[in-house]
Amino acid sequence: MKEASGELSMTLVTIIAVGVIVGIFALFWPKIQEAIDDKWGSFDTDVGNPKSTMIVK
């Protein structure tokens, strides 16, 4: 019985830890998405032009 209780405790700790990590990621996702959108298509690696029109929103 003691061993089963220990396994349950570790499972709950793992579930809570994953939930906290997902929550933190969800909290910062809008800023991450905004940064990706701002940088998307701003570089043209073939020509070296920082204001490429390769990708149009």
C-alpha positions, 0 to 999 in steps of 0.5 A, a space after each residue: 500500500 505504501 508503494 502505491 501511495 508513493 507512485 500516486 504522489 509522483 504521478 501527481 507531482 509530474 502532472 502538476 509540473 507539466 501543467 505549470 510548464 504548459 501554463 507558463 508557455 501559454 502565458 508567453 505564447 502571444 509575445 512569441 507569436 508576435 516576434 515570429 510574425 515580425 521576423 517572418 520574411 524580414 530576411 532574404 538569405 539569397 540576396 542579403 536584403 533585410 527587407 525581402 518581399 519573398 513572404 507576403 502576409 
